[in-house]
Amino acid sequence: MGGSEATEYGLYDYWLGGSSYRPADQELGDAIAKRFPALPGRVRLALGFTLRVTRWAAEHGISRIIREGSVTYLRRRNVHDIARQVNPAAEVVYVNRDEEAHKLMVALTRCARRTTAVHAAIAEPSKLLASPPAGEWIAGGGPVALISWMSLSFAPPEAAPGLVAAYAQALPPGSAIALTVALADDTPEAGELQAMYAPEKVCRHTAEDVAGWLEGAGLRVMAPGVADVRAFERPGWVADRLEARAPGMIAGALAVKP
């Protein structure tokens, strides 16, 4: 692939074992992993959370899924693969804000039925939700699952609550919103990680902030609440509490609209 700068989607793609990353993504990914060896594993756990939520949605009768966030195609580990293990008629929209990641997803899903790629950002709810076929889904009134991959990690604290509220208001009753969010703190190590992570600035959010976005939007947060994505690997998704976060911790949350 061309280009010389690391990208958000390329870095994730490298850590997740994809094939759409550049040498610059690999170089940055290796440098971060050497300094923070747990981080690539946490990103893989965040993918596991996304796929578990996908299965949960399909098992609960939600067959229309929007997966938003900069991850390209991963062999047999995509939202449409998991959803269709439960419901072969499931429909999926992949939303990437990065234009190159979007073009890759268009090419890679060209032969996948009932699968659409959309170029939009989490910060553009009206554009994202109006894009076909998402607009038709919402107008039809059936439940939809919106799964956001890491994007709200980059949303300013003053903007994030309004974005979640806009999606919650637009989605039909019975819909679900799931988030993965990097929780940065004010330690020197977190500052060092931020300095190394060249693609974009991670904003400082807490687990309480994420819970407030969801509850403030009138959503019911499912157990175990806003938790380290490792908690969702346990049977029943039961966590005693949110563990003290280390640099690179990623939280997950699933909420439903009554």
N, C-alpha and C positions, 0 to 999 in steps of 0.2 A: 504494500500500500504506500501511497505517496504521503508527503507531509513530514514535518520535522518536530512538531510540538505534541506533547501528550494531551489527550482529551479525557473527559470524564468517562464517556462510554468505553473508550479504548482501555483505560486503566481497569475498569470493572471487568471488561471482556477478558483481559489477560489473567486477572486473579480468578475468574470463574472458569477458565479453561476453554475459552472461545477461540475463534480464529480470525477475528476482525480487528485485532490490535496492531499498532505500529511498533517499530523498534523503540521509539521514544516512550511509548506506553510501557513497554517491557522494562526499559531502563529505569523509569520512575518507579514502577511497581516493585522492582527488585530493591531499589534504594530504600523505599518506605518499609518493605518487608524486613530488610536487614535491621533497621532501627526499631521497628514495631512489629515483631514477628507474629503477633496474634491477629493483626488487622486483616490480612487476606482471608483467614479462617472465619472471621466475623462477617465479612462480606459474603462468603459462601453460606453462612448460617442465615443471613438476611435473604438470600435467594431461596433457601429452604423454607423460610417463613412465607415468602410470596407464594410458593407452590403449595404449601399446606393451606393457606387461605383460599387459593384457587379451588382446591379439592373441597374444602368446607363449603364454599359458595355453591359449587355444582351439586354437592350432596344435599344442600338446603334449597334446591329448586331455583337457583340463580344461574341461568344458562347464558347470560349476556355479560361479558366481562371487559372492562377497559383496563389495560395495564399501561400505566404512565411512568415514564422514567427512562434514562439513558442506558439501556441494556439491549444489545442486539441479539441475534439468533444463537441459541445454544443447543447443541444436539440432544434431543429427547428431554430437554429440561426447560421447556417453554410453557407458558400459561396455556396455550391451546392444546398442547400434548396432554397436560394433566386434566384439564377440564373435560376433554373428550374421552378420557378413560372412564369417567363417570357418566357423561352425557354426550354421545357422539354428535348430537346436533348443536352443541355449544358454539356460540359465536364470540369472537375476540377482536378487539381493536387494540393495536399497539400504538402508543403515542410517544414520539421522541421530539424533544425540542431542538436537538442538534440535527442540522440538515443532513449531514453526511450519515449519521446513524439512521435517520429516517430513510434515506435512499437505500442503505444496506438492507433495512428491514423490508422495504418494498420488494427488493430483488430476491431476498431469501425466503419470503413467504408467498411468492407469486403463485406457487402451485398448491398452497394450503387453502382448502375451501373454507368459506365463512370466516376468513381472517383478513383484516384490513389494517393498513398502516396509515397513520395520520401525523402530519407535521404541526405540532402545537406545543405549548408550554403549560405547566401547571398554573402559571400566573395568568393564563388566558382562559378562564372557565367558560366564557360565552363561546369562544372559538372552538375549544376542545369539545364541549358538549353538543355543539351544533353540527359538528362534522359528521358526515354519513359513515356508518349507519347509526352512530350514537344518538343523533338527533331523533331519528325514527324510533329508536328503542324508548327514549324518554317520553316522546309524545304518545307512545302506545300504552304507557302506564305500568308495564311490568317491571319487576325489580332488576336492578343493575348492580354489579360490583365494580367499584373503582379501586384499583390497587395502585398506590403511588410508591414508586421505588426511589427513595432517597431525595427526591426533589425538594421537599420542604426543609431539608437540611440547609438549603441555600436561600430560603425565603426570610426576609427581614422580620424580626419579632413583631413589628407593627402591622405587617401584611399577612402573616400566616393565618391568624384567626378568621379574617375576612374571606380568605380563599377557601378554607374548609367550610365555612358557613355557606358560601356561594354554591359549592358542590352539594352540600347536604340539602339545601333548599331546592335545588333543581332536580335531584334524583327522586324517583317515585318511592312511595312507602314500601317497606320491605327490602330496600336496597342496603348495600353494605359499603363502607369505606375502610380500607386498610392502608396503613402507613408504615414505612420504615424511615427512621430519622436518625442521623448521627447526632449524638449528644456530646457536644464539646464543652469543656470546662475551662477554668482559668489557670490551670497548672502550667509550669514551664514546658512539660512534655507535650501538652496539647498545643501550645504555641509553636513548638518545634514541628509537630505534625502539620499544623496549618501552613507553616512556611514551606514545607516540603511539597504539600499538595498544591501543585501549580494550577490545575485547571480552573478552580473557582474557590471563592471564600466560603467556608462553612460558618454559618451564623450560630450564635450561642443559644441553644434551647435546652430546657430541662424536661424531665418526664412530666412534671406538673404542668408545664406549658402545653405539651402535646395533649394531655388529658383535658386541659381547659379548652383547647381548640375544638375537640370532639364534643365534649359535654355542652359547651357554649353554643354549639350548632344544633343542639337538641337531639344528639345521637346517644344511643345506649352503648356504653363501652363494655365489651365482653371480657370475661375473666381470661387471663390474669391481669387485665388492665394494660397500662403502658409498661412494658417489661423488656428487659434484655432479650434479644431474639433467641438466646440460648434457652430461655424459659419455654418457648413454644416447641422445643424439641422433646419436652417431657410429656408423657401420657396425660391427657386431660388438660394440657396447658396450664398447670398449676404452679404458681411461683409463690414462695413465702413473702418475698419482698423484692423490690428492685435493688440489685446489688450496687455498691458504690462503683461508679463508672471509672474506667481507666481510659486513657487516650485511645480513641478509635471505637468506643462502645457504640453499638447500634441498637436502638429500641424499636420494637414493633408494637402495633396496636390494631385491633379490629373493632369496629363499631357498626351498629345497625340503625337504620331509620325506622322508628315506630310507624 
